[in-house]
Amino acid sequence: MAESEDRRRIVPALPPTDPDRPPRPRTFLALGAPRRCRRPLNLGLQGGGAHGAFTWGVLDALLEREDLAFDAVSGASAGAINAVALAAGLLEDGRAGARAKLADVWGAIAGATPAALLPVAGLPSDAWLGLATRMLSPYQFNPFDVDPLRHVLAHCIDFDALRRHSPLRLYIAATDVADGKARLFGTAELSREVLLASTCLPHLRQAVRIGDRHYWDGGYSANPPVLPLVLERAAADTLIVLVDPTERSQVPTSASEIAHRLGALAFNAPLRREIELIERWRALASEGVTLGSRRQRRLRRHRFHLIEAGDATADLAPASKLYPVWPLLEKLRDLGRAAAATWLASHAAALGARSTVDLAARFL
């Protein structure tokens, strides 16, 4: 297959119709409720390293709701790990299996953190980490490309089973090193290397080769991917879960604060671009510009929802993203559960009826 046909990219234009795309599913993955009570939902899961444990908590709370159903999940970096763990657990044992799988994956990630990297007095400082990564590249300090996540994924996820029987449609983002564009790996392409590519921070890990291309963390180009959830899936509600704070009240003044803020802006920029594109298409559709009747209906009727980590991660040290110690993961999981419970109490009734966030006002 030609490269242009084989690689799905996010570009600022309406995606072409894909004749090879599987047909839209007629049913959703039910979570135990009668058919008349199911409310189908897509999930867009942002990356954020160890802070992705907040999203684990959100998913854990959603899985307790028997009236919800899931259609598709997109993710980048830690969001991709959560997405794949969710699908793998649902495949193995339904809702209970998904909750157990998420706990197993995050527990294994915590257990795989090299003890030598964790000082007795606490997490390493931004200054220490910044100095180390400026002086040496991962090709120098890790020439054999040792990555504890590789073992975790091999132990916890059956990728062969997911490729054949995944109960959810998955979109996993990575960033092409050569041109910086987003590469979305679909369900049939899932592998351990795809997850490693989606989580590959270039200052800490060697680029991941898949085929004849090399990839870095998906957060640089699609964090999380939203367009395929809107344009390709049957569910007309999408819940976006954000880990990185999108706003800061204080101006950063120290070198580490400035570097952290610049990093957060870079990782939030892809989502802002997609939202800007969606709102532009919606405005054109409202003005009578024809975008294709099917896509036009999808754009106009799609409902968005948002859960943000906010204060749960805003005050954490930036370096804590890179060191998934269990007390931090446990704390963030509980904060994610609490945030999801609050959101469900206020907005669950809106699913299938209306959006609960104005994306244009919130992000543009």
C-alpha positions in Angstrom: 0.0 0.0 0.0 1.3 3.5 -0.8 2.5 5.6 2.0 -0.2 8.2 1.4 -2.9 5.6 1.8 -1.3 3.9 4.8 -0.8 6.9 7.0 -3.7 8.6 8.7 -2.8 12.3 9.5 -4.6 15.2 11.2 -4.5 18.0 8.6 -6.5 21.3 8.5 -8.9 20.1 5.8 -11.9 17.8 5.7 -10.6 14.2 5.8 -11.3 12.2 2.6 -13.7 9.4 2.7 -11.9 6.1 3.4 -13.4 3.2 1.5 -11.4 0.7 3.5 -12.7 2.0 6.9 -14.8 -0.6 8.7 -18.5 0.1 8.7 -19.9 2.1 11.6 -20.9 -0.2 14.4 -24.7 -0.8 15.0 -24.3 -1.3 18.7 -22.1 0.1 21.5 -20.3 -1.6 24.2 -22.9 -1.9 26.9 -21.9 -1.7 30.5 -24.8 -3.7 32.0 -27.8 -1.4 31.6 -30.9 -2.2 29.5 -30.6 -1.0 25.9 -33.1 1.8 26.4 -30.9 3.3 29.2 -27.6 3.3 27.4 -25.9 6.6 26.6 -23.1 6.1 24.1 -19.9 8.1 24.7 -16.6 8.7 23.1 -13.5 9.5 25.2 -10.6 11.7 24.3 -7.8 11.2 26.8 -4.9 13.6 27.1 -1.3 12.6 28.0 0.6 13.7 31.0 3.1 11.0 32.2 2.4 9.9 35.7 -0.3 12.6 36.0 -2.3 10.3 33.7 -3.3 8.5 36.9 -5.9 11.2 37.3 -7.5 9.9 34.1 -7.3 6.4 35.5 -9.5 7.6 38.4 -12.0 9.3 36.0 -12.3 6.0 34.0 -12.7 4.0 37.2 -15.7 6.2 38.2 -17.2 6.0 34.7 -17.0 2.3 34.7 -19.2 2.2 37.8 -22.0 3.7 35.8 -24.1 1.0 34.2 -26.1 3.4 32.1 -23.0 4.4 30.1 -21.7 2.8 26.9 -18.4 3.4 25.1 -18.0 3.7 21.3 -14.4 5.0 20.7 -11.4 6.2 22.7 -8.5 8.3 21.5 -5.4 9.1 23.4 -1.8 10.3 23.4 1.0 9.3 25.7 -0.4 8.4 29.1 -3.9 8.9 27.6 -3.0 6.1 25.1 -2.0 3.8 27.9 -5.3 4.4 29.6 -7.2 3.9 26.4 -5.6 0.6 25.6 -5.8 -0.7 29.2 -9.6 0.2 29.2 -10.2 -1.7 26.0 -8.1 -4.7 27.1 -9.9 -5.0 30.4 -13.3 -4.7 28.9 -12.4 -7.4 26.4 -11.2 -9.7 29.2 -14.0 -9.3 31.8 -16.3 -6.3 31.1 -16.5 -3.4 33.5 -14.8 -5.3 36.4 -12.1 -6.4 34.1 -11.5 -2.8 32.9 -11.2 -1.5 36.4 -8.8 -4.3 37.4 -6.7 -3.8 34.2 -6.2 -0.1 34.8 -5.1 -0.8 38.3 -2.8 -3.6 37.2 -1.2 -1.4 34.5 -0.6 1.6 36.8 0.6 -0.6 39.6 3.1 -2.3 37.2 4.3 1.1 36.0 4.9 2.2 39.6 6.7 -1.1 40.3 8.9 -0.8 37.2 10.3 2.7 38.2 14.0 2.1 38.8 14.7 2.7 42.5 18.1 4.3 41.6 16.2 7.2 40.0 14.3 8.1 43.2 16.4 10.0 45.8 15.6 9.1 49.4 14.6 12.7 50.1 12.0 12.8 47.3 11.6 13.4 43.6 14.6 14.8 41.6 14.4 18.6 41.0 13.7 20.2 37.7 17.2 21.7 37.8 18.8 18.2 38.1 16.6 16.7 35.4 17.1 19.7 33.0 20.9 19.6 33.5 21.1 15.9 32.8 19.0 16.0 29.6 20.8 19.0 28.2 24.2 17.4 28.6 23.3 13.9 27.3 20.9 12.5 24.8 19.0 9.2 25.3 21.3 7.8 22.6 24.2 8.5 25.0 22.9 7.7 28.5 20.7 4.8 27.3 22.4 3.3 24.3 20.5 0.0 24.6 17.2 1.8 24.7 16.1 0.2 28.0 12.5 1.2 28.7 10.6 -0.3 31.8 7.3 0.4 30.0 8.2 -2.2 27.4 8.0 -5.0 30.0 4.9 -3.6 31.6 3.0 -3.6 28.3 4.2 -7.1 27.3 3.0 -8.4 30.7 -0.3 -6.6 31.0 -1.7 -6.2 27.5 -2.7 -8.9 24.9 -2.2 -6.9 21.8 -3.1 -9.8 19.4 -6.5 -10.2 21.1 -7.1 -6.4 21.0 -6.3 -6.2 17.3 -8.8 -9.0 16.5 -11.6 -8.3 19.1 -11.3 -4.9 20.7 -14.7 -3.9 22.1 -13.8 -0.2 21.4 -12.5 1.6 18.4 -9.1 3.1 19.3 -7.1 6.0 17.9 -3.5 6.2 19.3 -1.5 9.3 18.5 2.3 9.5 17.8 4.3 12.2 16.3 6.3 11.6 13.1 9.9 12.7 13.8 10.6 13.5 10.2 7.7 16.0 9.5 6.1 16.6 12.9 2.7 15.4 11.8 0.3 13.3 13.8 0.1 9.7 13.0 -3.1 8.0 14.3 -2.8 4.3 14.8 -6.1 2.5 14.5 -7.3 -0.6 16.4 -6.0 -3.1 13.8 -2.5 -1.5 14.0 -2.1 -1.8 17.8 1.1 -3.1 19.2 3.5 -2.6 22.0 5.7 -0.5 19.7 2.7 1.8 19.0 2.2 2.5 22.7 6.0 3.0 23.2 5.9 5.5 20.3 3.0 7.4 21.7 4.8 7.8 25.0 8.3 8.5 23.7 9.6 11.7 25.2 12.6 12.6 22.9 14.9 13.9 25.7 14.5 10.6 27.6 13.9 7.9 25.1 15.2 7.0 21.6 12.7 7.5 18.8 10.6 4.4 18.2 10.8 2.9 14.7 7.6 1.5 13.2 8.0 0.4 9.6 10.3 2.9 7.9 9.3 5.9 10.1 10.4 7.0 13.6 8.0 8.5 16.2 8.0 10.6 19.3 5.3 11.3 21.9 1.8 11.8 20.5 1.3 14.8 22.8 3.2 17.0 20.4 0.8 16.6 17.6 -2.6 15.3 18.8 -3.3 15.6 22.5 -5.9 14.0 22.4 -7.1 13.4 18.9 -10.7 14.7 18.6 -11.5 14.9 14.9 -11.9 11.2 14.3 -14.3 10.9 17.3 -16.5 13.6 15.7 -16.3 12.6 12.0 -15.9 8.8 12.1 -17.9 7.4 15.0 -21.6 6.9 15.7 -21.7 8.3 19.2 -22.6 12.0 19.2 -21.2 12.7 22.7 -17.4 13.1 23.4 -15.9 13.5 26.9 -12.4 15.1 26.8 -10.3 14.4 29.9 -7.5 16.9 30.4 -4.5 16.4 32.7 -2.4 19.5 32.0 -3.9 22.8 33.3 -4.8 25.0 30.4 -4.6 28.2 32.4 -2.2 29.6 35.0 -3.1 32.6 37.2 0.6 33.4 38.0 3.3 34.5 35.6 6.2 32.0 35.7 9.5 33.7 36.8 12.0 31.0 37.5 13.8 29.0 34.8 12.0 25.8 35.7 8.6 27.5 35.9 9.1 29.0 32.5 10.2 25.7 31.0 7.3 23.9 32.5 4.8 26.5 31.2 6.2 26.4 27.7 5.9 22.6 27.8 2.3 22.8 28.9 1.5 25.3 26.1 3.1 23.0 23.5 1.2 20.0 24.7 -2.1 21.8 24.8 -1.7 23.5 21.4 -2.8 20.5 19.3 -6.1 20.3 21.0 -6.7 24.0 20.5 -6.0 23.6 16.8 -8.5 20.8 16.5 -11.2 22.7 18.4 -10.5 25.8 16.2 -11.0 23.7 13.1 -14.2 22.1 14.4 -15.7 25.5 15.4 -14.7 27.0 12.0 -16.5 24.1 10.2 -19.5 24.5 12.4 -19.7 28.2 11.6 -19.5 27.5 7.9 -22.2 24.9 8.2 -24.5 27.4 10.0 -23.9 29.8 7.1 -25.1 27.2 4.6 -21.7 26.2 3.3 -22.0 22.6 2.2 -19.4 20.2 3.8 -21.1 17.0 2.8 -24.4 16.2 4.3 -23.2 13.4 6.6 -20.2 15.3 7.9 -22.3 18.4 8.2 -24.9 16.6 10.4 -22.1 15.2 12.6 -20.5 18.5 13.1 -23.6 20.4 14.0 -25.1 17.7 16.4 -21.9 16.6 18.2 -22.0 17.3 21.9 -18.8 17.9 23.9 -18.1 17.4 27.6 -15.0 18.2 29.7 -13.3 17.0 32.9 -10.1 18.8 33.8 -7.5 17.9 36.5 -7.1 21.6 37.3 -5.8 22.0 40.9 -5.1 18.3 41.1 -2.0 18.6 39.0 -1.4 22.4 38.9 0.7 22.5 42.1 2.7 19.3 41.4 6.4 19.5 40.5 6.9 19.2 36.7 9.4 16.4 37.3 6.7 14.3 39.0 5.3 13.4 35.6 8.4 11.3 35.0 8.4 9.4 38.3 5.3 7.4 38.9 5.7 6.5 42.5 2.7 4.8 44.0 1.6 7.4 46.6 1.4 10.0 43.8 -0.5 7.7 41.5 -2.9 6.7 44.2 -3.6 10.3 45.2 -4.2 11.3 41.5 -6.5 8.3 41.0 -8.6 9.3 43.9 -8.7 12.9 42.7 -9.8 11.7 39.3 -12.6 9.6 40.8 -13.8 12.6 42.7 -13.7 14.9 39.7 -15.7 12.3 37.6 -18.2 11.9 40.4 -18.8 15.7 40.6 -19.1 15.9 36.8 -21.6 13.0 36.6 -23.7 14.4 39.4 -24.0 17.7 37.5 -24.0 16.7 33.9 -24.8 13.0 33.4 -28.4 13.8 32.4 -27.1 16.0 29.6 -25.5 13.1 27.7 -27.5 12.5 24.5 -29.2 15.9 24.9 -26.7 18.9 25.0 -23.1 19.9 25.4 -21.9 20.7 28.9 -18.9 22.8 27.7 -18.6 25.6 25.2 -15.3 24.7 23.5 -15.0 28.0 21.7 -15.4 30.0 24.8 -13.2 27.7 26.8 -10.2 27.3 24.5 -10.3 29.9 21.7 
